[in-house]
Amino acid sequence: MEKILEGNSAQLVGKVLSELEFSHKTYGEAFYVALLGVVRKSGYEDDIRLMVSERLIGSMSLTPGQTVKVSGQVRTYNQECEGKNRLNVVVFVREVEVLEAETPHENRIYLEGFVCKKPVRRTSPLGREICDLMLAVNRMYNKSDYIPCIAWGRNAAYGGELDVGCKLAIEGRIQSREYKKRDEEGNVSVKVAYEVSIIKMEEC
């Protein structure tokens, strides 16, 4: 399996869907979030959250409708929402380039990390075997990102046999998936989950 970059790499080409929105400030540096639409071969569009530093943006104008090429890493962080912690999954942008011509969309993720929760095997409503994996990927300053991944078919069968602590190399794509959630009062709301859909994986 070709190693694209150290441990955590995201390569995306897609269309900007939203204006930059302020997220937070760390050590005096402001960070903004925008949505990037990346269309699969099936025609379904994944709406991926980008995290961009003000230093990277500089004088560049990122506006809806632009096609951009993004290089970065998959990052996760916990956010308190209505008294509960929610895991946010974003692509932290290291490089961004505005493309003048229409370019085929691209969605490539490479991760190297450790299985940090017992894998969960289940069956989709259409009867397809699925396995949910949580991968701990180390980064600088003794921090880790805990990245939800999903495997299908033969990969699901393989993933379901893995032990906690096993080191994996994964290639796949980052995807958005809508699901319905019912609260204590019985109200149903539509939520969006983000995860890495595994195309290839192997122990390393």
C-alpha positions as CSV (number, residue, x, y, z in Angstrom):
1,M,0.0,0.0,0.0
2,E,1.5,3.3,-1.1
3,K,2.1,5.7,1.8
4,I,0.9,9.1,0.6
5,L,2.1,11.1,3.6
6,E,2.9,10.4,7.3
7,G,0.0,8.7,9.0
8,N,-2.8,11.0,8.1
9,S,-3.4,12.5,4.6
10,A,-6.5,13.9,2.9
11,Q,-6.5,14.8,-0.8
12,L,-9.8,16.4,-2.1
13,V,-11.1,18.1,-5.2
14,G,-14.6,19.5,-5.0
15,K,-16.8,22.6,-5.1
16,V,-17.1,25.1,-2.3
17,L,-20.7,25.1,-1.0
18,S,-20.7,27.7,1.7
19,E,-19.1,30.9,2.8
20,L,-16.3,30.7,5.4
21,E,-17.8,30.8,8.9
22,F,-15.7,31.7,12.0
23,S,-15.1,28.6,14.2
24,H,-12.7,29.5,17.0
25,K,-9.4,31.2,17.8
26,T,-6.3,29.4,19.2
27,Y,-3.2,31.3,20.4
28,G,-4.4,34.3,18.5
29,E,-5.0,32.5,15.2
30,A,-8.5,32.4,13.8
31,F,-10.0,29.3,12.2
32,Y,-12.9,29.1,9.8
33,V,-15.2,26.3,8.5
34,A,-16.6,25.9,5.1
35,L,-18.4,23.0,3.3
36,L,-16.9,21.3,0.3
37,G,-19.1,19.2,-2.0
38,V,-17.3,16.2,-3.5
39,V,-19.3,14.1,-5.9
40,R,-18.9,10.3,-6.0
41,K,-19.0,8.2,-9.2
42,S,-22.5,7.2,-8.2
43,G,-23.6,10.9,-8.3
44,Y,-24.1,11.2,-4.5
45,E,-22.5,14.3,-3.1
46,D,-20.5,14.2,0.2
47,D,-20.6,17.5,2.0
48,I,-17.3,17.7,3.8
49,R,-16.4,20.2,6.5
50,L,-13.1,22.0,6.0
51,M,-11.2,23.8,8.8
52,V,-9.0,26.6,7.4
53,S,-6.6,28.9,9.2
54,E,-6.8,32.7,8.5
55,R,-3.0,32.5,7.7
56,L,-3.7,30.1,4.9
57,I,-6.5,32.1,3.4
58,G,-4.5,35.3,3.4
59,S,-5.8,37.4,0.5
60,M,-7.4,34.4,-1.2
61,S,-11.2,34.6,-1.6
62,L,-12.9,31.2,-1.1
63,T,-16.5,31.6,-2.3
64,P,-19.3,29.2,-3.1
65,G,-19.2,27.7,-6.6
66,Q,-15.4,27.6,-6.8
67,T,-13.7,24.3,-7.6
68,V,-10.7,23.8,-5.3
69,K,-7.9,21.3,-4.6
70,V,-7.3,20.7,-0.9
71,S,-4.5,18.8,0.9
72,G,-4.6,18.3,4.6
73,Q,-5.5,15.8,7.4
74,V,-8.6,14.3,8.9
75,R,-9.0,15.8,12.4
76,T,-11.5,15.3,15.2
77,Y,-12.6,17.3,18.2
78,N,-15.3,17.1,20.8
79,Q,-17.9,19.9,20.9
80,E,-20.6,20.2,23.6
81,C,-24.0,20.4,22.1
82,E,-27.2,20.5,24.3
83,G,-25.3,19.1,27.3
84,K,-23.8,16.2,25.3
85,N,-20.4,15.8,23.7
86,R,-20.4,15.4,19.9
87,L,-17.5,14.2,17.9
88,N,-16.8,16.6,15.0
89,V,-14.9,15.3,12.0
90,V,-13.2,17.9,9.7
91,V,-10.5,18.1,7.1
92,F,-7.8,20.4,8.5
93,V,-6.5,22.2,5.4
94,R,-2.8,22.6,4.9
95,E,-2.8,23.7,1.2
96,V,-5.7,24.9,-1.0
97,E,-5.6,25.9,-4.7
98,V,-8.5,27.4,-6.7
99,L,-8.8,25.6,-10.0
100,E,-9.9,27.6,-13.0
101,A,-11.2,24.8,-15.1
102,E,-13.7,22.1,-14.3
103,T,-11.8,19.2,-12.7
104,P,-13.0,15.7,-11.8
105,H,-13.7,15.4,-8.1
106,E,-11.3,13.5,-5.9
107,N,-11.6,12.1,-2.4
108,R,-8.6,10.2,-1.1
109,I,-7.8,9.5,2.5
110,Y,-4.8,7.6,4.0
111,L,-4.7,6.8,7.7
112,E,-2.3,4.9,9.9
113,G,-3.4,4.3,13.4
114,F,-4.5,2.0,16.2
115,V,-7.9,0.3,16.7
116,C,-9.0,1.9,20.0
117,K,-12.5,0.4,20.5
118,K,-13.8,-3.1,19.9
119,P,-15.0,-3.3,16.3
120,V,-18.8,-3.5,15.8
121,R,-20.2,-5.8,13.1
122,R,-23.7,-5.2,11.9
123,T,-26.0,-5.6,8.8
124,S,-27.3,-2.7,6.7
125,P,-31.1,-2.4,6.0
126,L,-30.2,-3.9,2.5
127,G,-28.5,-6.9,4.1
128,R,-24.9,-5.9,3.5
129,E,-22.3,-6.6,6.2
130,I,-20.8,-3.6,7.8
131,C,-18.1,-3.1,10.5
132,D,-17.6,0.1,12.5
133,L,-14.0,0.9,13.5
134,M,-12.6,3.7,15.6
135,L,-9.0,4.5,14.7
136,A,-6.7,6.5,17.0
137,V,-4.2,8.5,14.7
138,N,-1.3,10.2,16.5
139,R,-0.2,13.7,15.6
140,M,2.3,16.2,16.9
141,Y,2.3,17.5,20.5
142,N,1.2,14.1,21.9
143,K,-2.3,14.6,20.6
144,S,-4.5,12.0,18.8
145,D,-7.5,12.1,16.5
146,Y,-10.2,9.5,17.0
147,I,-11.5,8.9,13.5
148,P,-14.7,6.8,12.9
149,C,-14.3,4.4,9.9
150,I,-16.7,2.0,8.2
151,A,-15.8,-1.2,6.3
152,W,-18.1,-3.2,4.0
153,G,-18.3,-6.7,2.7
154,R,-15.0,-8.6,3.0
155,N,-13.3,-5.7,4.7
156,A,-16.1,-5.8,7.3
157,A,-15.5,-9.5,8.0
158,Y,-11.8,-8.8,8.3
159,G,-12.2,-5.7,10.5
160,G,-14.6,-7.5,12.9
161,E,-11.8,-9.9,13.9
162,L,-9.3,-7.2,14.8
163,D,-8.3,-6.6,18.4
164,V,-8.0,-3.3,20.2
165,G,-4.5,-2.0,19.9
166,C,-4.0,-3.5,16.4
167,K,-2.1,-1.0,14.0
168,L,-3.8,-0.5,10.7
169,A,-3.1,1.3,7.4
170,I,-6.3,2.4,5.7
171,E,-7.1,3.9,2.3
172,G,-10.6,5.2,1.6
173,R,-12.7,8.4,1.3
174,I,-14.3,10.7,3.8
175,Q,-18.1,10.7,3.5
176,S,-21.1,12.4,5.0
177,R,-24.2,10.4,5.8
178,E,-27.6,11.6,6.9
179,Y,-29.5,9.6,9.6
180,K,-32.7,10.2,11.7
181,K,-32.6,10.4,15.5
182,R,-35.5,10.4,17.8
183,D,-35.3,12.4,21.1
184,E,-36.9,11.6,24.4
185,E,-40.1,13.5,23.4
186,G,-40.4,11.4,20.3
187,N,-39.4,14.2,17.9
188,V,-37.4,13.0,14.9
189,S,-34.5,15.1,13.6
190,V,-32.1,14.6,10.7
191,K,-28.4,14.5,11.7
192,V,-25.2,14.2,9.6
193,A,-22.5,11.7,10.5
194,Y,-19.0,11.9,9.0
195,E,-16.7,8.8,8.7
196,V,-14.0,7.3,6.5
197,S,-15.3,4.6,4.2
198,I,-12.6,2.0,3.9
199,I,-11.5,0.8,0.4
200,K,-8.3,-1.0,1.4
201,M,-6.9,-1.9,4.8
202,E,-4.0,-4.0,6.2
203,E,-2.2,-4.5,9.5
204,C,1.1,-2.8,9.7
